[in-house]
Amino acid sequence: MAAILQQWARGEISSAEAIAQLEPYELEDPRRLNAFGIDRDRLRTDLAQRSRLFESVVGRPSLKRIDSKTFLPSLWFVWLPLAQHLARRRTDLGRPWIQGILGLQGTGKTTLTHILSAILTELDLKVLCLSVDDLYKTYRDRQQLQRQDPRLIWRGPPGTHDIDLGIAVLDRLRSPDDRPIAVPRFDKSAYGGAGDRGEPERVGAVDLVLFEGWLVGVRPIASHHFDRAPWPIETDADRQFARDCNDRLHAYLPLWDRLDRLTVLDPVDWQLSCQWRMQAEREMKARGRDGMSDDQIRAFVEYFWKALHPELFLPPLRADRDRVDLILQIDRDRSYRAAY
């Protein structure tokens, strides 16, 4: 199928030829069709609409930077139908749609929001990308927080975000008026990399909000799960830290309740997120930017696993059909193995 898409992208075959060859692949996976709200009886109409979108975005310079080996299949089978699905939902809802996107480090949250934003803009929708990182408490507040709890050595775990700010911003975005909306933005370079809240971005009314982050939508679990928690939660101190982070999630529930639905990026092996983070850091350093060593990254990622362990918090989300509308399973090469 990748070869068909490459021929099409290069203009070697027409859209009609490409669609005729791709249609059988669409019918192979009923779960994927259902996840994207694709009606089998209207499949050809849907594919015709998708083909026009494909041709309008595939040549964009900003998208060509992405590895073409996985880019075209991801674009055709995941990103385009997901964008179409979100656009339909926004129309049906009659107000801005808030789509949560949850993913471990390295699973492609930023890439997904970047691509979806480009496609949805092509559909004449105004899109705002918001990260849970933008809701971090100020540097000063986090310094005070760390004095109260020295275990919070890095920003990121539950408790380091300004939840009230997030609720206020999402409420304004869901019910806009004529006044500009101040959207928080976080400057990770401030204070030598410790980061601080920067100048807010002022926006007007938007149609869709893509709200992404490593803990977006994660809900607390029963305390007994930490009695025999998986590695790297090994010591009594580790277990207490995990329990405390779990307890702090209760404060986030009103924020998560502002989401209309949640997409989960689910790697086939959660430990791949460390490997992928190392790869991203090496690529960044190869471009001449400062970055962490492999040992520093390993310690950093394991700290987050100790705070909210993927093996404990992802399974409940996979089963939560009331809140989670899409699971994208990420393979070892970062391609999408399944969408359901």
N, C-alpha and C positions, 0 to 999 in steps of 0.2 A: 504493500500500500504506500510506503514511503516513496518508492520509485514513481508511482502514479502522480503523487502530489508534487514531486520534484519536476516531472515533465510538465505538469500543468503550470507550476510557478515560473518555469522558464519559457512558457508559451509554446511548447512543442505539441501540446494537444489542447483541444477546446474544452470549455467548461462542460459541455454536453457529454463529450467523450469521458472526461474524468468522472463525472457524476455517475454515469452508467457503470463504470468499473468499481466505483467506491460504494455503490448502493448495497451490494451483498455484504460488505464488511459492516455496514450499519445494522443490518438485520441479524448479525451473529450474536449480538449481546443485548437482549431485551432489558436487562437491568440498567444499562447505560441509557437506552432510549427513555425508560421510565424516569430516571434521575433528572434528565434534562427536559422532561415534559413533552417528548416528541411522540406524536400520534402516528402509529404505523400507517393509518389510512391517509395521512397527510404528509407522508415522508417525502415524496417527490417535491411538493411545494416547499417544505422546510429546506430540502437540499438546494433548491433553486435560490432561495433567499440566502442561504449560507454561502453558496458559491459566489454571489455578488459581493458579500462581505469579505470572503477569502481574497478575491482579486483586488479589492480596494485597500487591504491592509498588508498583504504579503510582501509588497515591495517597499514598505516604509523603511527608511534608513535606520530609524530608532529601534526597529524590531529585528533588523538583519544582524545586529550584534549577537543575537542569541544563537547558540550552536544549532546549525541547520539539521544535524542528524536527528535530533529529537524535536526540533522546532515545528516542522510542518505537520507531522502526525498529531502533536499536542494541539497545534492551532486548529486543525480540522476536526478532530474527534473530541476535544475537551473545551478549549478556550472559546471558540466561536459558538458552539451550542449552549455553553453556559451563559455567555453574554446575551444571546437571544432569549434564553429562559429568564434571566434577570430583567431584561427589558419588558417582557410580557408581564411579569409579576408587578413591576413598577406601574404599568398601565392599569392593571386590574385593581391595584391597591388605591390608586388615586392620591397618594402622598409619597414623599421620599421613602425609598426602600433602604433599610440598613442591613447590609449583608456582612455577617461576621466571617472571618477567615482565620482558622487556627492551624498552626503548624510549628513543629519543632525547628530549631536552628538548622538552616541549610536545606529545608524542604521546598523552598521556592515561593514563600509568601510574597516577597517583594516583586518577583518576576510575574506571579499571577496577577497581582493588583495592577502592575504596569501594563500588562497585555490587555486585561479586561477593561481598563480605563481607556486605552486606545480604541478598542473595538466599540465600546459603548458610546464614545464620542462620535464615532463614525455613524452611529444610529441616532445622532442628534440629541443625546442625553448629556446632561451636565453631571459630572462625576467628581466626587471628593474622596481622595485616599487618606485615611487616618490610621495611624499606628497606635497601639497601646503604649509604645515608647513615648509618644507625644504627651502622654498623661503623667509622666514621671513627676514626682514632687520636685520642688526647686532644690538646688544644690544645698542651700542653707537648711532647708527642712530635712533633707536626707542626712546631712551631717548630724543634726540633732537626733534623728531616728537611729543612727548608728551608735550614738552614745547610749541610747536607751537599750539597744539590742546589738551588741558588737558582732553578732553572727551575720548581719546584713552587710557583708563586706562589698557586695556589688549591687548596683541597681538592677531591678528585674523581678525579684521574688514578690509574692503577694505582700502588700503593706508599703511598697515603695511608690505606689501610684496615687494620684489625687482623684479619687473616685467621684467625689462631688463635682469636680470640674468636668469629668467625662460625662456624667449624667446631664449636667447643664448644657453641654455642647450638643449631645445627641438629641436632647429635647428641642433645642433651638433648630437643629437641622431637620427634625421630623415635622415641626410646625413653624415654618419660616414666616417672617413678615417682611416689611419693606426695609428694615434695618439690616446693615451688614452683620455677619456672624463672625466673631473672633474665634478662629480655630487654633488651638495651641500647637506649637511646633517646638521640638526639643533639639537643642544644639549639643550633639555628643562630643564636640571638640572642646567645649568650654572647660575651664579649670583642669587643663592637662589631661583631658579625656574623661574626667569624672562626669562632665556634662551638666547643663543647666537649661532651664526653660528659656527659649529665645523669644523673639518678637512673634506675636500671633499672626496668622494669615487671615485676612479679612475677605470673606466670600459672601456672595449672594445666595439665593435659593438654589439648591441642587436637586437632581432627580434621584441619584443613587449615592450611597456612602459605602465604601469598601473599608471595613474596619478590621485590621489584621493585627495579629500578635501571637506570641508563643503560649499565652494562657487565656486568650479570648474565648469566652464561653465555658471554661473549665469550672466545674462545680465541686463542692466538698464531698468527700466520701466518708464512710464509717471509720471510726478510729481504729477498730480492730485490724484493719488492713495493714497497719504499720507494725503489728507485732512480729510479722515475718516478712518484712519488706525486702524487695530485691536489691542487689548490688546497684549502686555504691552506698546504699543506706545500710551501714554495718554496725555502728556503735550505738550505745544508748543516746549519746548526744545527737547523732544523726537522726535517730527515730524521733527525738523530741523536736528537732528542727522541722522535720517533715510534718509532724502533727501540728506544730504551731503555724506553718505555712498553710496547711489544710484548713485550720480554724479561721485564718484571715480571709479565706475565699468567701466566707459568708457575707462579708461586707461588699463583695463584688457582684452579688446576685442582682441587686437593683440595676446595675449597669448592664449586665448580660440580658436582663429582661427588656432592654430597649432594642435588642436585635430582632429583626424579623425572622431570620433563619441563620444557620451556621454551616459553613463548609469546613471539613476537616481534612488536612493534608496528612496522610497516614503512611509513613514509610514501612516497607516490608520488614525492616529491622530497625528498631528505634536507635540502636547504637550507631547507625550510619550517620546520624546527625553530627556526631563529633568529627567523623572523617570528612564530611562535606564542609564543615566549618573550617577545618584545616586547609582544605583545598582552596576555599574562597580567600583565606588569609594569605596563602602563598601567592595566589594570583594578584592580590592587592599589593603585596610587597614587590612582586615582579614589575609592577607598574611604577615603582619608586615611592610608594607610600609606606608609612610606618605600620607595623603589624605585630601580633603576638607570635611567640614561638609555639611549636607543637605542644610542648609541655604546659605552657601557659593556657593554651586553648583547651587542652584536656582537663586541666584543673577547673577552668571556667565552666565548661559544659557539664562536668560532673557535679559542680555546685548547683546548677539548675536542675539536674536529675534528682539531687537530694531534696531540693525544695518541692518540686512537683514531678514525681516519677512517671514517665510515659506508660510503664507497665500497669500502673495503678489508675491513672486518670484517663487514658485513652479508651479502654474497653467500655466504660459507661457511656461515653459519647457515641461510640459505634452503635450502641443499642438504643440511643435516645431519638426515636423517630418524631417526637413532638417538636424538638428544637433543631435537630441536625437534619438538613435536607440533602446533603451530598457528602460522600466520602470519596476522596481521590487517593487511591493507593499508589505510592511512589516506589518504583523499582530501583534497583541498585545503580542503574545508569541515569537515574533521575527522570526517566520517562514514566508515563502513567500506565501502570499495569491494569488498573480497573477503575471504573467510575460507577458508583451505585448509591 
